[in-house]
Each structure stands twice: as structure tokens, then as C-alpha cells.
């Protein structure tokens, strides 16, 4: 597989926008929008326990045996890793969670199962794992919020590639969010860090994500790029208490069971 070139993406999109100035004319001014929940980086054991509870609930819908074994993991504390927790503003209850691991200090979790191709070697990557959200409409909204938090975090940490593994049929949701296959098209491979279940490995370049959303007329473009959500606050330090500190500049479906 040839290495995708983010610069080529950007150049191509620049020419597309030049040929279609109406795209630029329809970009809205940034607005501020409040959410019925908050998304924060976990910074204490009590919040981490809430995240684990949310994982168990979400994975339990589809992988009950795997969910029953879930607990706080060593990966939750590793340097270069943060755990996100979405909590209801009404009662403080957990509504969603995601773990983000960069490869600054250690290989990604997916690399326990596969060797990533050469075009990803030497790049700065972040993998989203242990994603779980509440059911119903609020859960769908939380998924989109967590996805935005992932993108913001990757921008802040100067990550080159967002990497995910996705089981069927949730892989189609990542396709809709413009993630591309790392290996053969729609190839599923067993993943050691998710109980050996077959998943697609997919990636998305961070540097040109907003341009690609704009060019595609993506329905989440305004939410992701042109709306400021102060309830998505990535300012806390990660649980490892390492040298990394995240500051939020401004502040989809993704599926359960990553």
C-alpha cells in the first residue's frame, strides 16, 4: 500500500476550493454551543472508576464475557495516554469514555497484533481505544463529542495520524468519518487488545482533516470545526503524571467496543 501524502491531500483540496469558491463562502463564523454533558481528561481514581463502569456497560451490550473481565488497566496510567470521561451535567453520571494513546513513549496497542506499514513508521500517531457510550440519543451525541475531543487532542499534541480499530458493522461509521484502511480494503484482522476479535485497522491524517471534511460537505463539519464547545475541556494532566500537559485551545458516529 502506498503511503498517503497529507501534503498532496492539502494541495488537491486547495485546487478544489479554488475551483469551487462557494465552499469557502458557506463556511460559517465560529459560534459557541453548550452541551448537556462535559468531557474531561480523567485525573483521579474516582473518575477512572466511572470510565471503567461505562466501558463495562457499553461492551456488555455486544461482548458480555469480555465486559465482565474489564477493570482498570495498566494502559490507563501509561505516559502518553489519557482517558476521557463524559459526564451528565444533571447528575454527574458517566455517559461515555475513550482512551487515547500516543506512540511517544511506547508502541500503540494495535501493534500488539499487527506490524503497521512503512508509511506509518516514524510518524506521530494516536490510537483511540476502550470507547463506550450510553444508549439512546444522548449516547449518540456523546459519541460525536468524544470524536471531537479526539481530534482536538491530536491537534494539540501535534499528532500526524489518528488510528482506530473497528469491528463490523461499526467500521462503516469510521468510513463515513473519512478514515481509510491501513491494510487491504475492508480487511479484518484479529486484535489481541480486544479479545482476539477481527477488526479493521483505519487511519486519518490530522493535518488536513478539516479540509477533507469541508470538501466532502460532511454533516459534522460545523460541529467539529466551526463550533466552540466549552464543555469539551482537555486541560487536565494525564494519569501518568508525566511531562505531558494538555491545554485546550478552543475546544459521527463512532461505535462501541473499540
C-alpha positions as CSV (number, residue, x, y, z in Angstrom):
1,X,0.0,0.0,0.0
2,X,1.4,3.4,-1.0
3,X,1.8,5.9,1.8
4,X,-0.9,8.6,1.7
5,X,0.6,12.1,1.5
6,X,-1.0,14.7,3.7
7,X,0.6,17.5,1.6
8,X,-0.9,16.0,-1.5
9,X,-4.3,15.9,0.1
10,X,-4.0,19.6,1.1
11,X,-2.8,20.6,-2.4
12,X,-5.6,18.7,-4.0
13,X,-8.2,20.3,-1.7
14,X,-6.8,23.8,-2.3
15,X,-7.3,23.4,-6.0
16,X,-10.8,22.0,-5.4
17,X,-11.7,25.1,-3.3
18,X,-10.2,27.4,-5.9
19,X,-12.5,25.8,-8.5
20,X,-15.5,25.9,-6.2
21,X,-15.4,29.2,-4.2
22,X,-18.9,28.6,-3.0
23,X,-17.4,26.2,-0.4
24,X,-15.4,29.0,1.2
25,X,-18.4,31.3,1.1
26,X,-20.6,28.8,3.0
27,X,-18.1,28.4,5.9
28,X,-19.9,29.8,9.0
29,X,-18.4,32.0,11.7
30,X,-17.4,30.2,14.8
31,X,-20.2,30.0,17.4
32,X,-20.3,28.8,21.0
33,X,-22.6,25.9,21.9
34,X,-23.2,24.3,25.3
35,X,-23.7,20.5,25.7
36,X,-25.8,18.7,28.3
37,X,-22.6,16.9,29.4
38,X,-18.9,17.6,30.0
39,X,-15.9,15.8,28.5
40,X,-12.8,16.0,30.6
41,X,-9.5,14.1,30.9
42,X,-9.6,11.7,33.9
43,X,-7.3,13.0,36.7
44,X,-8.2,10.9,39.7
45,X,-9.1,7.3,40.6
46,X,-12.8,8.0,41.2
47,X,-13.2,9.4,37.7
48,X,-11.3,6.4,36.3
49,X,-13.7,4.0,38.0
50,X,-16.6,5.8,36.3
51,X,-14.8,5.3,33.0
52,X,-14.4,1.6,33.6
53,X,-18.1,1.3,34.6
54,X,-19.0,3.0,31.3
55,X,-16.8,0.5,29.4
56,X,-18.4,-2.4,31.1
57,X,-21.9,-1.2,30.3
58,X,-21.1,-0.4,26.6
59,X,-19.1,-3.6,25.9
60,X,-21.7,-5.6,27.8
61,X,-24.3,-5.0,25.1
62,X,-22.3,-6.8,22.5
63,X,-19.4,-8.6,24.2
64,X,-20.7,-9.6,27.7
65,X,-17.9,-12.1,28.5
66,X,-15.2,-9.6,27.6
67,X,-17.0,-6.8,29.6
68,X,-17.3,-9.0,32.7
69,X,-13.4,-9.1,32.8
70,X,-12.9,-5.4,32.4
71,X,-11.3,-3.4,35.1
72,X,-8.8,-0.6,35.5
73,X,-5.8,-1.4,33.2
74,X,-2.2,-0.6,33.3
75,X,-2.6,1.1,30.0
76,X,-4.8,3.7,31.7
77,X,-1.8,5.0,33.6
78,X,0.9,4.9,30.9
79,X,2.8,8.0,29.9
80,X,1.4,9.5,26.7
81,X,-2.1,8.2,27.4
82,X,-5.2,10.0,28.5
83,X,-8.7,8.7,29.4
84,X,-11.6,10.8,28.5
85,X,-14.8,10.8,30.6
86,X,-18.2,12.3,29.6
87,X,-20.5,13.1,32.5
88,X,-24.0,14.3,32.7
89,X,-24.4,17.9,33.9
90,X,-27.7,16.8,35.5
91,X,-26.4,14.2,38.0
92,X,-22.7,13.7,37.2
93,X,-23.3,10.2,36.0
94,X,-21.0,8.7,33.3
95,X,-22.2,8.9,29.8
96,X,-19.1,7.9,27.8
97,X,-15.4,7.3,27.7
98,X,-12.5,6.9,25.4
99,X,-8.8,6.2,25.9
100,X,-6.3,7.9,23.7
101,X,-2.7,6.5,23.5
102,X,0.1,8.2,21.6
103,X,3.2,6.4,20.4
104,X,5.5,8.9,22.1
105,X,6.6,6.5,24.8
106,X,5.5,3.1,23.6
107,X,4.0,1.3,20.6
108,X,0.3,1.6,20.1
109,X,-2.0,-1.1,21.4
110,X,-2.8,-2.2,17.8
111,X,0.9,-3.0,17.4
112,X,0.4,-6.0,19.7
113,X,-1.5,-7.6,16.8
114,X,-0.1,-6.2,13.6
115,X,3.0,-4.5,12.2
116,X,1.9,-1.2,10.8
117,X,3.1,-0.4,7.2
118,X,6.2,1.6,6.5
119,X,4.3,4.8,5.6
120,X,3.2,5.0,9.3
121,X,6.6,4.2,10.8
122,X,8.3,7.2,12.2
123,X,5.2,9.3,12.4
124,X,3.4,10.5,15.5
125,X,0.3,8.5,16.0
126,X,-2.6,8.4,18.5
127,X,-4.9,5.4,18.8
128,X,-8.4,5.6,20.3
129,X,-9.4,2.5,22.3
130,X,-11.9,1.5,25.0
131,X,-14.7,3.6,23.6
132,X,-18.1,3.2,25.2
133,X,-21.2,5.4,25.5
134,X,-24.6,5.3,26.9
135,X,-27.5,4.1,24.9
136,X,-30.1,6.2,23.1
137,X,-30.0,9.7,21.7
138,X,-27.7,11.0,24.4
139,X,-25.2,8.3,23.7
140,X,-25.1,9.2,20.0
141,X,-24.4,12.8,20.9
142,X,-21.7,11.8,23.4
143,X,-20.0,9.7,20.7
144,X,-19.7,12.7,18.4
145,X,-18.4,14.8,21.3
146,X,-15.8,12.2,22.1
147,X,-14.8,12.1,18.5
148,X,-14.3,15.9,18.5
149,X,-12.3,15.6,21.7
150,X,-10.0,13.0,20.0
151,X,-9.5,15.4,17.1
152,X,-8.7,18.3,19.3
153,X,-6.3,16.3,21.4
154,X,-4.5,15.1,18.3
155,X,-4.2,18.7,17.0
156,X,-2.8,19.9,20.4
157,X,-0.3,17.1,20.6
158,X,0.8,17.5,17.0
159,X,-0.2,14.0,16.1
160,X,0.2,13.1,12.4
161,X,-2.3,10.2,12.3
162,X,-5.4,9.2,14.2
163,X,-5.6,5.3,14.3
164,X,-8.5,3.1,15.2
165,X,-9.6,-0.5,15.0
166,X,-13.2,-1.1,14.2
167,X,-15.3,-4.3,14.2
168,X,-18.2,-4.8,11.9
169,X,-20.6,-3.1,11.4
170,X,-19.2,-0.1,13.3
171,X,-16.3,0.1,10.8
172,X,-18.8,1.7,8.4
173,X,-19.2,4.6,10.8
174,X,-15.5,5.3,10.6
175,X,-15.6,5.1,6.8
176,X,-18.3,7.8,7.0
177,X,-15.9,9.9,9.1
178,X,-13.3,9.6,6.3
179,X,-11.0,7.1,7.9
180,X,-9.1,4.9,5.4
181,X,-7.9,1.3,5.6
182,X,-4.3,0.9,6.7
183,X,-4.1,-2.5,5.1
184,X,-6.3,-4.0,2.3
185,X,-9.7,-2.5,1.7
186,X,-12.1,-3.7,4.4
187,X,-9.7,-6.3,5.7
188,X,-10.4,-7.6,9.2
189,X,-7.6,-8.8,11.4
190,X,-7.7,-10.4,14.9
191,X,-6.9,-7.8,17.6
192,X,-5.2,-9.0,20.8
193,X,-6.2,-6.0,22.8
194,X,-9.9,-6.6,22.1
195,X,-10.2,-10.3,22.9
196,X,-8.8,-11.5,19.5
197,X,-11.9,-10.3,17.6
198,X,-11.4,-9.3,14.0
199,X,-11.2,-5.5,13.4
200,X,-10.3,-3.2,10.5
201,X,-7.3,-1.0,11.1
202,X,-8.0,2.5,9.9
203,X,-6.2,5.8,10.0
204,X,-6.9,9.5,9.2
205,X,-4.4,12.3,8.7
206,X,-4.8,15.1,11.3
207,X,-3.3,18.0,9.4
208,X,-5.8,18.0,6.6
209,X,-8.8,16.6,8.4
210,X,-10.7,19.9,8.4
211,X,-10.1,20.5,4.7
212,X,-11.3,17.0,3.8
213,X,-14.5,17.5,5.9
214,X,-15.1,20.8,4.1
215,X,-14.5,19.4,0.7
216,X,-16.8,16.4,1.4
217,X,-19.6,18.7,2.7
218,X,-19.5,16.4,5.8
219,X,-22.6,16.9,8.1
220,X,-20.3,17.1,11.1
221,X,-18.1,19.8,9.7
222,X,-19.7,22.7,11.5
223,X,-19.9,20.8,14.8
224,X,-16.3,19.7,14.6
225,X,-14.6,22.8,13.2
226,X,-16.8,25.9,13.5
227,X,-18.4,25.4,16.8
228,X,-16.7,26.1,20.1
229,X,-17.8,23.7,22.9
230,X,-16.5,24.9,26.3
231,X,-17.9,21.7,27.8
232,X,-15.1,19.8,26.0
233,X,-12.2,20.7,28.2
234,X,-8.9,18.9,27.7
235,X,-6.8,21.0,30.2
236,X,-6.2,18.4,32.9
237,X,-3.0,16.4,33.2
238,X,-3.0,12.7,32.3
239,X,-2.9,9.9,35.0
240,X,0.7,9.1,34.4
241,X,1.7,12.5,35.9
242,X,4.4,12.5,33.2
243,X,5.8,15.6,31.5
244,X,2.9,15.9,29.1
245,X,0.3,18.6,29.9
246,X,-2.6,19.3,27.6
247,X,-4.1,22.8,27.1
248,X,-7.4,23.1,25.2
249,X,-7.1,25.7,22.5
250,X,-10.8,26.2,21.9
251,X,-12.1,23.4,22.1
252,X,-20.2,10.6,13.6
253,X,-20.9,8.2,14.8
254,X,-18.2,6.1,16.3
255,X,-19.1,2.8,17.8
256,X,-19.0,0.9,21.0
257,X,-16.3,-1.5,21.9
258,X,-13.1,0.0,20.5
